[in-house]
Amino acid sequence: MRNNPKQARALHASKTTTNVCYLPADKNKRARIEDLLLMAAPEYDNSYKNPCFYETCKTNETRTKFRCLPYFHLLGVDKCGSTDLFLRLLEHPHILGNDGSLNKETMWWSWRRYGLWLSRYQHPRETFGDYLNYFDGAAANISSNNKLVTGDGTPMDFWDFTGWKNIKQNHRLNHPKILTPHLMHHMNPKVKLIIIVRDPTSRLYSDYMFLKLGQTRTSKGFHDAVHFSITYLKYCMKRRTLESCLYDRKHIAMYKARIHVGFYAVYLKEWLKLFPKEQILVLKTEDYAENIKGTLKQIFKFLQLEKLPEIDLDRIVQKEKAYKTTLKKKQGPMHKQTKDLLNKFYKPYNEDLALLLNDSRFMWDT
Protein backbone atom coordinates (compact mmCIF):
# COMPACT_ATOMS: atom_id res chain seq x y z
CA MET A 1 0.00 0.00 0.00
CA ARG A 2 1.64 3.26 -1.12
CA ASN A 3 -0.13 5.69 1.22
CA ASN A 4 1.05 5.60 4.84
CA PRO A 5 -0.92 8.03 7.06
CA LYS A 6 1.59 7.97 9.93
CA GLN A 7 4.50 8.68 7.63
CA ALA A 8 2.47 11.40 5.91
CA ARG A 9 1.79 13.18 9.22
CA ALA A 10 5.47 13.01 10.14
CA LEU A 11 6.58 14.38 6.79
CA HIS A 12 4.00 17.15 6.72
CA ALA A 13 4.78 18.22 10.28
CA SER A 14 8.24 19.40 9.22
CA LYS A 15 7.25 20.91 5.88
CA THR A 16 8.59 24.24 4.71
CA THR A 17 6.40 26.19 2.32
CA THR A 18 7.64 28.42 -0.47
CA ASN A 19 5.87 31.56 -1.61
CA VAL A 20 5.39 30.54 -5.23
CA CYS A 21 2.12 29.95 -7.03
CA TYR A 22 1.93 28.36 -10.47
CA LEU A 23 -1.57 28.93 -11.78
CA PRO A 24 -3.24 26.79 -14.46
CA ALA A 25 -4.49 28.42 -17.64
CA ASP A 26 -7.86 30.17 -17.63
CA LYS A 27 -10.03 27.90 -19.78
CA ASN A 28 -11.95 30.93 -21.07
CA LYS A 29 -8.86 32.71 -22.38
CA ARG A 30 -5.92 31.79 -24.57
CA ALA A 31 -2.98 31.50 -22.19
CA ARG A 32 0.13 33.54 -22.82
CA ILE A 33 3.41 31.69 -23.20
CA GLU A 34 5.17 32.04 -19.87
CA ASP A 35 8.75 33.24 -19.52
CA LEU A 36 9.98 30.29 -17.47
CA LEU A 37 13.45 31.74 -16.94
CA LEU A 38 11.94 34.74 -15.16
CA MET A 39 9.79 32.53 -12.95
CA ALA A 40 11.07 31.47 -9.55
CA ALA A 41 12.09 27.83 -9.52
CA PRO A 42 10.55 25.66 -6.78
CA GLU A 43 12.38 25.19 -3.49
CA TYR A 44 12.35 21.42 -3.15
CA ASP A 45 11.81 19.56 0.10
CA ASN A 46 14.89 17.37 0.55
CA SER A 47 13.02 14.89 2.73
CA TYR A 48 11.56 13.41 -0.48
CA LYS A 49 13.52 11.47 -3.09
CA ASN A 50 11.35 13.03 -5.80
CA PRO A 51 11.57 16.81 -6.44
CA CYS A 52 8.51 18.07 -4.55
CA PHE A 53 7.56 21.28 -2.79
CA TYR A 54 4.71 23.04 -1.02
CA GLU A 55 3.10 25.67 -3.21
CA THR A 56 1.47 28.65 -1.51
CA CYS A 57 -1.21 30.52 -3.47
CA LYS A 58 -2.88 33.66 -2.14
CA THR A 59 -6.14 34.45 -3.91
CA ASN A 60 -9.33 34.92 -1.91
CA GLU A 61 -7.73 32.71 0.70
CA THR A 62 -4.27 31.30 1.23
CA ARG A 63 -3.92 27.67 0.23
CA THR A 64 -0.95 25.33 0.38
CA LYS A 65 -0.63 22.42 -2.01
CA PHE A 66 1.92 19.61 -2.27
CA ARG A 67 3.38 19.63 -5.79
CA CYS A 68 5.87 17.43 -7.63
CA LEU A 69 7.92 17.52 -10.81
CA PRO A 70 9.41 14.43 -12.46
CA TYR A 71 12.35 12.68 -10.84
CA PHE A 72 13.24 11.46 -14.32
CA HIS A 73 12.36 12.07 -17.96
CA LEU A 74 12.34 9.29 -20.53
CA LEU A 75 12.99 11.80 -23.30
CA GLY A 76 12.45 9.52 -26.26
CA VAL A 77 12.83 8.73 -28.97
CA ASP A 78 9.66 8.10 -31.02
CA LYS A 79 9.36 4.49 -32.28
CA CYS A 80 12.37 3.39 -30.24
CA GLY A 81 10.43 1.41 -27.64
CA SER A 82 9.95 4.21 -25.12
CA THR A 83 6.31 3.33 -24.39
CA ASP A 84 7.11 -0.34 -23.80
CA LEU A 85 10.03 0.65 -21.59
CA PHE A 86 8.08 3.22 -19.57
CA LEU A 87 5.23 0.80 -18.89
CA ARG A 88 7.72 -1.77 -17.61
CA LEU A 89 9.39 0.84 -15.41
CA LEU A 90 6.00 1.49 -13.81
CA GLU A 91 6.10 -2.09 -12.51
CA HIS A 92 8.74 -1.02 -10.00
CA PRO A 93 6.86 -0.41 -6.73
CA HIS A 94 8.56 2.97 -6.25
CA ILE A 95 7.84 4.43 -9.71
CA LEU A 96 4.59 6.27 -10.42
CA GLY A 97 3.17 7.40 -13.73
CA ASN A 98 1.58 10.76 -14.45
CA ASP A 99 -1.90 11.86 -15.50
CA GLY A 100 -0.95 12.36 -19.15
CA SER A 101 -1.51 10.04 -22.12
CA LEU A 102 -0.83 6.38 -21.25
CA ASN A 103 0.15 7.62 -17.75
CA LYS A 104 3.37 8.52 -19.57
CA GLU A 105 3.25 11.55 -21.88
CA THR A 106 2.40 15.11 -20.86
CA MET A 107 3.56 16.56 -24.21
CA TRP A 108 4.11 19.84 -22.37
CA TRP A 109 7.71 20.96 -22.81
CA SER A 110 7.79 20.69 -26.58
CA TRP A 111 4.13 21.11 -27.57
CA ARG A 112 1.40 22.06 -25.13
CA ARG A 113 3.15 24.99 -23.53
CA TYR A 114 3.28 26.63 -26.99
CA GLY A 115 -0.13 25.44 -28.15
CA LEU A 116 1.47 23.06 -30.65
CA TRP A 117 0.38 19.60 -31.75
CA LEU A 118 2.31 17.24 -34.08
CA SER A 119 2.53 19.52 -37.13
CA ARG A 120 0.00 22.28 -36.42
CA TYR A 121 -0.89 25.06 -33.96
CA GLN A 122 -4.13 23.58 -32.70
CA HIS A 123 -3.87 22.85 -28.99
CA PRO A 124 -4.82 25.22 -26.14
CA ARG A 125 -1.70 26.59 -24.50
CA GLU A 126 -0.90 25.25 -21.05
CA THR A 127 0.95 26.95 -18.21
CA PHE A 128 3.57 25.55 -15.85
CA GLY A 129 0.75 25.18 -13.36
CA ASP A 130 -1.03 22.94 -15.85
CA TYR A 131 2.14 20.88 -16.16
CA LEU A 132 2.30 20.39 -12.41
CA ASN A 133 -1.30 19.19 -12.50
CA TYR A 134 -0.22 16.16 -14.53
CA PHE A 135 1.62 14.97 -11.42
CA ASP A 136 -1.08 15.63 -8.83
CA GLY A 137 -2.01 11.96 -8.67
CA ALA A 138 1.60 10.97 -8.13
CA ALA A 139 2.08 13.77 -5.60
CA ALA A 140 -0.79 12.44 -3.49
CA ASN A 141 1.08 9.15 -3.11
CA ILE A 142 4.54 10.68 -2.74
CA SER A 143 3.33 12.93 0.08
CA SER A 144 2.92 9.88 2.30
CA ASN A 145 5.88 7.84 1.03
CA ASN A 146 9.10 9.73 0.43
CA LYS A 147 10.71 6.82 -1.45
CA LEU A 148 8.33 7.12 -4.40
CA VAL A 149 9.25 8.90 -7.64
CA THR A 150 7.42 9.89 -10.80
CA GLY A 151 8.48 10.47 -14.40
CA ASP A 152 7.56 12.05 -17.72
CA GLY A 153 7.91 9.90 -20.84
CA THR A 154 7.21 12.39 -23.64
CA PRO A 155 9.28 11.20 -26.65
CA MET A 156 9.25 14.52 -28.53
CA ASP A 157 10.99 16.41 -25.74
CA PHE A 158 14.40 15.10 -26.80
CA TRP A 159 14.30 16.45 -30.35
CA ASP A 160 11.43 18.88 -30.98
CA PHE A 161 12.82 22.36 -30.38
CA THR A 162 10.64 23.97 -33.05
CA GLY A 163 8.81 26.14 -30.52
CA TRP A 164 12.01 28.10 -29.83
CA LYS A 165 10.78 31.33 -31.43
CA ASN A 166 8.07 31.49 -28.75
CA ILE A 167 10.68 31.70 -25.97
CA LYS A 168 11.06 35.32 -24.91
CA GLN A 169 14.87 35.23 -24.78
CA ASN A 170 14.91 34.18 -28.46
CA HIS A 171 12.73 37.01 -29.77
CA ARG A 172 14.18 38.71 -32.85
CA LEU A 173 17.01 36.16 -33.04
CA ASN A 174 17.83 34.16 -36.17
CA HIS A 175 19.18 31.28 -34.08
CA PRO A 176 18.02 30.20 -30.63
CA LYS A 177 20.11 30.74 -27.54
CA ILE A 178 17.51 29.14 -25.24
CA LEU A 179 15.91 25.71 -25.84
CA THR A 180 13.98 23.14 -23.80
CA PRO A 181 17.07 21.93 -21.89
CA HIS A 182 17.63 25.47 -20.54
CA LEU A 183 14.03 25.73 -19.34
CA MET A 184 13.94 22.27 -17.81
CA HIS A 185 17.27 22.80 -16.07
CA HIS A 186 16.04 26.08 -14.58
CA MET A 187 13.03 24.42 -13.00
CA ASN A 188 14.45 20.97 -12.22
CA PRO A 189 18.29 21.00 -12.37
CA LYS A 190 18.90 17.57 -10.80
CA VAL A 191 16.40 15.64 -12.93
CA LYS A 192 17.66 12.38 -14.42
CA LEU A 193 17.36 11.94 -18.19
CA ILE A 194 16.93 8.63 -20.01
CA ILE A 195 17.11 8.44 -23.81
CA ILE A 196 16.52 5.30 -25.84
CA VAL A 197 17.58 5.41 -29.50
CA ARG A 198 17.34 2.97 -32.37
CA ASP A 199 19.10 2.56 -35.71
CA PRO A 200 17.69 5.72 -37.36
CA THR A 201 17.05 3.89 -40.62
CA SER A 202 14.79 1.24 -39.09
CA ARG A 203 13.28 3.84 -36.74
CA LEU A 204 12.18 5.93 -39.70
CA TYR A 205 10.50 2.99 -41.44
CA SER A 206 8.56 2.09 -38.30
CA ASP A 207 7.66 5.76 -37.77
CA TYR A 208 6.41 6.09 -41.35
CA MET A 209 4.23 3.01 -41.11
CA PHE A 210 2.87 4.03 -37.69
CA LEU A 211 1.87 7.64 -38.31
CA LYS A 212 -1.10 8.56 -40.46
CA LEU A 213 0.16 11.71 -42.15
CA GLY A 214 -1.57 11.29 -45.49
CA GLN A 215 1.18 9.32 -47.24
CA THR A 216 0.87 6.06 -49.13
CA ARG A 217 2.10 3.70 -46.44
CA THR A 218 3.86 1.12 -48.58
CA SER A 219 7.53 0.27 -49.14
CA LYS A 220 7.40 2.13 -52.45
CA GLY A 221 5.66 5.10 -50.84
CA PHE A 222 8.31 5.10 -48.12
CA HIS A 223 11.13 5.21 -50.66
CA ASP A 224 9.57 8.15 -52.46
CA ALA A 225 8.97 9.97 -49.16
CA VAL A 226 12.56 9.43 -48.05
CA HIS A 227 14.00 10.62 -51.36
CA PHE A 228 11.86 13.77 -51.30
CA SER A 229 12.63 14.57 -47.65
CA ILE A 230 16.39 14.12 -47.97
CA THR A 231 16.43 16.28 -51.08
CA TYR A 232 14.39 18.95 -49.31
CA LEU A 233 16.72 18.99 -46.28
CA LYS A 234 19.86 19.13 -48.43
CA TYR A 235 18.42 22.13 -50.27
CA CYS A 236 17.80 23.83 -46.93
CA MET A 237 21.37 23.11 -45.81
CA LYS A 238 22.77 24.95 -48.83
CA ARG A 239 21.48 28.16 -47.30
CA ARG A 240 21.31 27.42 -43.58
CA THR A 241 22.90 25.33 -40.83
CA LEU A 242 21.62 21.83 -40.12
CA GLU A 243 20.29 22.97 -36.73
CA SER A 244 18.47 25.89 -38.32
CA CYS A 245 16.68 23.47 -40.65
CA LEU A 246 15.89 20.88 -37.97
CA TYR A 247 14.51 23.48 -35.53
CA ASP A 248 12.25 25.11 -38.15
CA ARG A 249 8.67 23.90 -37.75
CA LYS A 250 7.52 25.07 -41.17
CA HIS A 251 10.49 23.41 -42.85
CA ILE A 252 10.16 19.97 -41.25
CA ALA A 253 6.40 20.04 -41.82
CA MET A 254 7.21 19.67 -45.52
CA TYR A 255 8.95 16.31 -45.04
CA LYS A 256 7.01 13.28 -46.20
CA ALA A 257 9.03 11.08 -43.83
CA ARG A 258 10.28 12.34 -40.46
CA ILE A 259 14.00 12.07 -41.24
CA HIS A 260 14.76 14.87 -38.76
CA VAL A 261 14.03 12.73 -35.71
CA GLY A 262 17.10 10.54 -36.37
CA PHE A 263 19.74 13.24 -35.86
CA TYR A 264 20.38 12.04 -32.32
CA ALA A 265 23.83 13.61 -31.92
CA VAL A 266 22.54 17.08 -32.83
CA TYR A 267 19.89 16.98 -30.13
CA LEU A 268 22.02 15.28 -27.49
CA LYS A 269 24.60 18.07 -27.76
CA GLU A 270 21.91 20.56 -26.76
CA TRP A 271 21.09 18.57 -23.61
CA LEU A 272 24.76 18.15 -22.73
CA LYS A 273 25.19 21.93 -22.70
CA LEU A 274 23.06 22.03 -19.53
CA PHE A 275 23.14 18.58 -17.94
CA PRO A 276 26.26 16.62 -16.92
CA LYS A 277 26.75 13.17 -18.43
CA GLU A 278 26.19 11.65 -14.98
CA GLN A 279 22.53 12.71 -15.21
CA ILE A 280 21.99 11.23 -18.68
CA LEU A 281 21.58 7.55 -19.59
CA VAL A 282 21.54 6.72 -23.31
CA LEU A 283 20.27 3.26 -24.30
CA LYS A 284 19.98 1.33 -27.55
CA THR A 285 16.63 -0.14 -28.53
CA GLU A 286 18.41 -3.17 -29.95
CA ASP A 287 20.12 -3.87 -26.61
CA TYR A 288 16.83 -3.42 -24.76
CA ALA A 289 15.05 -5.88 -27.07
CA GLU A 290 17.77 -8.50 -26.55
CA ASN A 291 18.07 -8.06 -22.79
CA ILE A 292 15.06 -6.41 -21.16
CA LYS A 293 16.01 -7.58 -17.69
CA GLY A 294 19.55 -6.26 -17.94
CA THR A 295 18.31 -2.91 -19.24
CA LEU A 296 15.81 -2.58 -16.40
CA LYS A 297 18.53 -3.32 -13.85
CA GLN A 298 20.71 -0.67 -15.48
CA ILE A 299 17.93 1.91 -15.30
CA PHE A 300 16.94 1.15 -11.71
CA LYS A 301 20.60 1.53 -10.70
CA PHE A 302 20.84 4.83 -12.62
CA LEU A 303 17.69 6.05 -10.85
CA GLN A 304 19.13 4.91 -7.50
CA LEU A 305 16.09 2.77 -6.75
CA GLU A 306 15.93 -0.42 -4.74
CA LYS A 307 16.90 -3.61 -6.56
CA LEU A 308 14.02 -5.91 -7.42
CA PRO A 309 14.03 -9.65 -6.75
CA GLU A 310 14.77 -11.76 -9.83
CA ILE A 311 11.26 -13.23 -9.70
CA ASP A 312 9.76 -9.75 -10.01
CA LEU A 313 12.09 -8.84 -12.87
CA ASP A 314 11.14 -12.06 -14.67
CA ARG A 315 7.47 -11.17 -14.33
CA ILE A 316 8.06 -7.72 -15.80
CA VAL A 317 10.03 -9.17 -18.71
CA GLN A 318 7.17 -11.55 -19.54
CA LYS A 319 4.71 -8.70 -20.07
CA GLU A 320 3.41 -8.38 -23.63
CA LYS A 321 5.23 -5.87 -25.80
CA ALA A 322 3.42 -2.53 -26.12
CA TYR A 323 2.61 -0.81 -29.42
CA LYS A 324 3.87 -2.99 -32.25
CA THR A 325 3.69 -1.43 -35.71
CA THR A 326 1.59 -4.11 -37.41
CA LEU A 327 1.42 -2.40 -40.81
CA LYS A 328 5.20 -2.58 -41.14
CA LYS A 329 5.05 -6.37 -40.82
CA LYS A 330 2.25 -6.54 -43.38
CA GLN A 331 4.13 -4.40 -45.91
CA GLY A 332 7.38 -6.29 -45.47
CA PRO A 333 10.89 -4.81 -45.21
CA MET A 334 11.92 -1.54 -46.80
CA HIS A 335 13.54 -1.71 -50.22
CA LYS A 336 17.29 -2.33 -50.17
CA GLN A 337 17.76 0.82 -52.24
CA THR A 338 15.99 2.84 -49.54
CA LYS A 339 18.00 1.23 -46.75
CA ASP A 340 21.29 1.96 -48.51
CA LEU A 341 20.23 5.56 -49.11
CA LEU A 342 19.32 6.12 -45.47
CA ASN A 343 22.38 4.35 -44.07
CA LYS A 344 24.63 6.60 -46.15
CA PHE A 345 22.60 9.65 -45.15
CA TYR A 346 22.73 8.97 -41.41
CA LYS A 347 26.30 7.56 -41.26
CA PRO A 348 28.18 10.78 -40.34
CA TYR A 349 25.63 11.61 -37.64
CA ASN A 350 25.78 8.10 -36.18
CA GLU A 351 29.57 8.42 -36.08
CA ASP A 352 29.17 11.74 -34.29
CA LEU A 353 26.88 10.10 -31.72
CA ALA A 354 29.36 7.25 -31.17
CA LEU A 355 32.14 9.78 -30.55
CA LEU A 356 29.93 11.79 -28.23
CA LEU A 357 29.15 8.70 -26.15
CA ASN A 358 32.55 7.08 -26.65
CA ASP A 359 30.71 3.93 -27.74
CA SER A 360 31.07 2.50 -31.26
CA ARG A 361 27.87 0.47 -30.86
CA PHE A 362 25.92 3.61 -31.68
CA MET A 363 27.24 3.56 -35.25
CA TRP A 364 24.85 0.66 -36.05
CA ASP A 365 27.36 -0.63 -38.61
CA THR A 366 26.48 2.14 -41.06
Buried (B, 14 or more C-beta within 10 A) or exposed (E): EBEBEEBBEEBEEEBEBBEBBBBBBEEEEEBEBBEBBEBEBBEBBEEBBBBBBBBBBEEEEEEEBBBBBBBBBBBBBBBBBBBBBBBBBBBBBBBBBBEBEBBBBBBBBBBBBBBBEEBEEEBEBBBBBBBBBBBBBBBBBBBBBBBBBBBBBBBBBBBBBBBBBBBEBBEEEEEBEBBBBBBBBBBBEEBBBBBBBBBBBBBBBBBBBBBEBEBEBBBEBBBBBBBBBBEBBEEBEEEBEBBBBBBBBEBBEEBBBBBBBBBBBBBBBBBBEBBEEEBBBBBBBBBBEEEBBEBBBBBBEBBEBEEBEEEBBEEBBEEEEBEEBEBBEEBEEBBEEBBEBBBEBBBEBBBBBBEBBEEEEBBBEB
